[in-house]
Amino acid sequence: MAFQLTSDYITQVEQLIANKDGSALREMMDDLHFADVAEILEELNSDEATYLIKLLESKITSEALMELDEDDREKILERLSPEEIAGELQEMDTDDAADVVAGLDDEIVKEVIDKIEDDTHAADIVDLLKYDKDTAGALMAKELVKVKETWTVAGCVREMRRQAKNVTRVHSIYVTDKEGKLKGRLSLKDLLTAPEKTHISEVYIPKVDYVTVNTENEEVARIMHKYDLEAIPVIDEEGTLMGRITIDDIVDFIKDEAEKDYQLAAGISSVVEADDSIFQLTRARLPWLVLGLIGGLGSVYIMQGFDEALNKFPILFFFTPLIAAMAGNVGVQSSAIIVQGLANDNIKGSLFSRLLKEVGLALINGIALGLLVILFGTIVGQNRLVSITIAVSMLSVIIVAALVGTFVPLVLDKRGIDPAIATGPFITTSNDIFGIFLFFWISKLILDF
């Protein structure tokens, strides 16, 4: 039966912590999954969570710590001694341990590393810290099962048993040469069915997908998604097998990227949480609000330039929000499709063909919406020429907005800027300005004022 966290349960845990009743707490959580423990920790204050971390076995708490929000985890780690932190790192895979160490103060890092009992584990953690954070080298774990092509099947099985003790999940068996360079992968079925004296070189599969330590995380995610991989080996520039990246690491990366892109699209310049300080939230939101203010003031200035139109045809004023809204909506739709395509590497063909396609789509949508505007004008008895003016303006605005929504994210991507920024207030504000200007300019041509 799945664990259900209730307010009564949390109250009971808090009471036991207040009474320092460690034995009762251990009994309560004896059979809990580490994800359930993490859920409990999130409901406690930092001091209570720290008490629980110190009380339970590191095999559980090390996994639970990695399930926590980074800020919550850091608050707990601040209350642990270097020796206690080292105890947690000892139970983590090297990639998770490196993430934890990277968030510690520099003066504490050396002391924590020195306290780790397994020298190889400590060295692997330090090695991972040298890679750029957005590359496969920083994302990979050192734990894996590898065998040499010169071994026999019997020797391979013995060595795999020894190695597998340090690997949480054995996704793949990798084959290397004497120098440690990646040669291929080994099928478990082939290993079990081959005679014991057969050499691995005779049964391994030479075709294997891999990435280098400098491959960007987005490219790693694309490759693993394309080939439906649970794990992928990582090699250095010389082809030496350095580690592996598993599907859970990529899922975490994709989740983080999705959250960042969602906030960019909503007009928030950096990743923030609901419980962050007012200063952090303001710093993330204010720049885009300023951009929106500038866009609004620009729209006001444009409308002032067409005051004669508003005097002669005051009804145009009431359609201004409609034109601006359509421009913003179409621009966001177009940019969202392009950004999604860029993220999934589905954008094919030239920029011209992409723009031509968007123009065709905008024409169809614009004509359909324009006809609805004319029909609405006929029903309410509106001046036919005014209805046609609004319809033609809307068609023009939709075409321009679609072009801007397509062109901007493609250009940003070419320049190495996250194109998700184009789906937020940036594209909406720019299209509002273009839309209002086109509306009054076309109105002036048709209505002749």
N, C-alpha and C positions, 0 to 999 in steps of 0.2 A: 504494500500500500504506500502511495506517495506521501512524503512528509508534508504536513500542512502547518505553516507557522501562524500562530494565533497570538493575540494580545495577552491572553492568559499565560501562554507558554513563555513569552518574553518577560512578563511580570515575575513568573516563577524563577526564571534564570537570573534576573536582576536581584531578587531577594536572596538567592543562594550565593551570588557573588558578594552581596553586602555582608552576608554571614560568614564568608570565606569557607563555605562548605564544598571543598573541592571534590570529595568522594561522591557526593550526590550529583554534582555537575558532570563528572566523568560517566556516571551510570546513566544519566539522562541522554548523553550524546554518544554513548558507546557505539551504536549501530548507525549513526548518521553519516550520510555522504558528505564529502567536503564542500559541495555546493550548498547543502543545507546549513552547514556550519557557517559558511560565508554569509548566507542570508540572515542568520542570527546575529553575526558580528555587525552587520549593517544597521541593525536596530538598536545596538548598544552605544553608549558614549565611548570615547577613546580609552578612558581608564578601565572601564568594564571589559571592553574588547581586548585590551592588552592583558588583563588578568586571565581571560579565557585562553588566549594564545599561549601564555606561559604555562597554563595548567594542562592543556591537551598535548598529545603526542605530535611531534613535528611532521610525521608522515601525513597527518590530516591537516594540521594548521598551515603547512607550507603550500599545499594545494589551495586551501581556503583563502590565503593571502592573495594569491594570484587572481582570484575571482572578484576581489574587491575593487572598487574605484581607486584610481591611483592616489588621489588626495587622502582617502580614508586609510589606505595602506601606509602612506608616508607618516600619518599621525601616529599609527601604532608603532612603526619602526623607530620613531623618535623616542619612544618609551622603552625600547629594548636595548640591552647592552650589546656591544660588538660580538661577544661570545654567543649571545642568544640569537642574534641575526645570523651569525655563521651557522648555527645549528639548523635554522630554517633553510638557508641556502644549500646546505649539505643534502637535503632531501629533494631539492628542486632539480628539474632538468636545467642544463647549462644556459639555454636561451632565456628561461624565466629568471634564473639567478642573475644573469647579466642585466636584465631589465631592472631588477631590484637594486643592484649595485649602482647602476647608472643614475638612480634617483637619490643616492646618498651624498652627503657632504664629502668633499675630497679628503679631509683629514680623518674621516671615519673609514673610508674605503680600504686603505692599506691595513688597518687594524682588523677589520672584518675578514679580509682575505687571509691574513696570517692565522686567524683562528679556525679556518676550515681545515679539518683533519685530513681529508683526502687531497694530497698535493696535486694529483692529476686533475681533479675536479676544479680546484682553485686556479690552476694554470689555464684550463679551458675557458673559464669565466673571464679571466683577464684577456685572453686572446680574442674573445668575442667583442670586447669593449673597444678594440682598435678600429672596427669597421664603422662606416657612416651609418647612421640610424635608419636611413631609408633604403638600405641595400640588403641583398640576400645574406651577406655575411653577418649582419647584425640580427637578422631574423632566424637564422638557422640554429639548430642544436647540435652539439657534438656527439650526443648519444646515437649510435646506430650499430647495425651488425654488418661487418664486412669480412670477406674471406679472400684468400689469395688464389689466383687461377692455377697455381702449381700444387695446391693441396689435393689430397684424395677426398672422396666423399666421407669416409670414416673420420678422417682428421678434421674435416670441415664441421661435421656435426659436433665433435668434442669442443672445438673452438667457439662455435655458435652458442653452446650451452654456457660457456664462461662469459661471453660478451653479453648475452641476453639478460643477465642478472642486473645490469645497469641501464637497461632500456625498458621504458614503461610499456611501449607498444612496438612490436616488430612489424612494420608495414612492408619492408622490403629487405632483401639480402643483396648487398652490393659486392661486386667482384673487382679486385684491383690486381695490378702486377706487383712485382717485388718492390718497386719504388713507391707504391701506394697510389699510383695513377688509376683513375676509374676506367674499367674495361667494359663493364656491363652489369647485368643483374642476374640473380639466380632464382629460378622458379622452385618453390617448395615441393611441388609435385615431382619435378625432375630430380630433385635432390633425394627424395624418398624412394623413388623407383629405380634409381641408378645403382649399379653394383658398388660395393664399398670401396673397391680399389680404383674405381674410375676417377680420373682427374677432373677437377672443376672446369678446366679449360675445354673439356669435351662436351659439357652440358650447359654452360651458362649462355645467356642470351646477350649478344653484343649490343643490340639496339636498346638504348636507354635515354630517356629525356633528362636533361640536367640544366642547371643554371650556374653562373659563376658568382663568386663572392661580391662582385661589383654590379650585378644585375639589379635594377631597381625593383622595389617591392611590387609595383603595379604590373610590371612585366612578369614577375613570378606568378602573381595571381592570374594573369591572363593565360599563361602556359598551363597552369594546373587546372584551370577551368576548361580550357580547350581540349585537353587530353584526359580529363576526368581522373586526375591523379590524387591519391591519398597522401603521397609523400614524393618529394623530388630531391635528388642528391645535389650538393653544392660543391663545386671544384674551384681551385685557384687558377691563376693564369697559366700554370704549367700542367694542368689537368689532374693535380693531386686531389683526392677526395678529402674534403674538409668537414663536411657535416650534412645534415638533411633538414628540409623544411617540411613539416607535416600540415595536414589540412586544417587542424584546429588553430595553428598560428596564422594561416591565411584568412580563416574566417574572422579572427580577431582583427586582423589588419583591414579587411573589407568593411567590417562594422565601424571601425574608427574613421575610415575614409568617408563612409556614408554619412556619419554624424557630422563630420567637418563640412562636407559638401551641402548637407541639409541646412546647416547654420549659415553658410555662405549664401545659399539661395534665399534664405530668410533675411539677409542683410545684417549678419553678425560676423565681424571680421576675424574672430578667433574662437577656438573651442572653449565654451564656458558651460558651467552647470548651474542649475536653478538655485543651488545654495551657495554659490560664489558670492564674494563681497560686492557691495554696491559699486565700488570703484572699478572692479574687474568687469562687471556687467555693463557699466556705462562706457568704459573704454572700448568694449567690443561692439556696442550698438551705435554710439554717437557718430562715428565717421559716416555711416550710411544715412543716418538721419540728416546730417548736414548736407550730404549729396542730394537727398530728397528735397530739402529746403531750397537748395540752389536751383534744382529743376523746377520747383513750384514758382520761385521768383522769376525764372526765365519764361515760364508760361504766362505769367501776369504781364511781363514786359511785351511779349508777343501780342497778347490780346489788346494791350494799350495802343499798339501800332495799327490796329484795325478797329479803332473806336467808331469810325464812320460807318462801318458795316453793322456794328451793334446798334447804332442810332437808326439806320434805315431798316434793318432786319433784326429786331431784338430777339426774334425766335431762335436765331443762331446760337445765342448765349446758352439756351437751355439744352442744346445738343452737344455742347463742348465736353461735358463729362462723359457722354456716350462715346465720342470719338477718342478721347484720351484712354478710356477703359479698353476699347477695342484694340488700340495700338499696343497698350501694355500687355493685354492678354495674348494677342497673337505673337508678340515678341517673346514672351516667356514660353509659350508652347514650342516655337521654333527652336529656341536656344536649349530648352530642356531635351528635345529629341537629339540635337547635335551633341550635347554634353553626354547624354547616355550612350550615344554611338561611339564617342571618343573613348569613354570609359571601357566599353566592351570591344573596342577595336573593330567596329562594324562600319566605319566611315570609309567607303571605297570610291574610287573615281576622282575626277578633278574638281577643283573648287567651282569652276564654271558650271559643270553639270549639276552640282549640288544646288547652286543658286538658281539655275534654270528650273529645277524640280520644285523648289520652294515657290518660285514665281507662278508656276502652273497651279500649284495647290492654293496659293493665295488668290489667284484669279477666280477659281471655282468657288471658294468660300466667300470672297468679296462680292461676287455677282449674286450669289444666293442671299447673302445678308442685305445687299443693296435692294434687291427686289422686295424683301420683307419690309424694308424702310418705306419704300414707295407705296406698298400695299397699306401699311399703317397710316401713311399720310392721306391716302385716298379715303380710308375709313373715317378718319377724324376731320376730314374736310380741309386739310392743309394745302397751301399753295403748291401746285404741281411742280413749278420750277424750283421751289425750295426743297421739296422732297428729292428731286433729281440731284440737286446740289449736294445734299447730305449723302445720298447713295454713292455718287461719284467720289466724294471726299472719303467716304468709308472704304471704298474699293482701293483708292490710292494709298490710304493710310495702312491698310492691311498688307498690301504688297511691300511697301517700304519697311514696315515692322518685321515682316517675315525675312526680308533680306538682311536687315540689321541683326535679327535674332540668329540668323545662320552664320553671317560673316564674322561677327564679334567673337564668339567662342572658338571658331577655327583659328582666327588670328592670335587670340590669347594662348591657345595650345601651341601654336608654332613658336611663340616667344617664351615658352616654358612657364606660363602663368596658368594657375588652376582655372580651367574654363567654367567651373561651377559658379564662379563669381558672376558670370554673364546671365545667370537665371534669376538673379535677385534684383534689388532696387536699381542697380546700374542700368540694366536693360530696360526696366520699366520707366525709369526717369527719362532716359534718352528718347524712348519711343513716345512718351507723353509730349515732349517738346516738339519732336518732328511731326507728331500727329496734329497738334493744335495749329502749328504753322501751316501745314498742308491744307487743313480744313478751311482756314480763313483765306489762304491764297487761292484755292480752287473756288471758293465762294465768291471771291472778288472777280475772278474770270467769268464765271457763269452768270452771276447776278448783276455784274457791271456796275459797281459802285466805286 
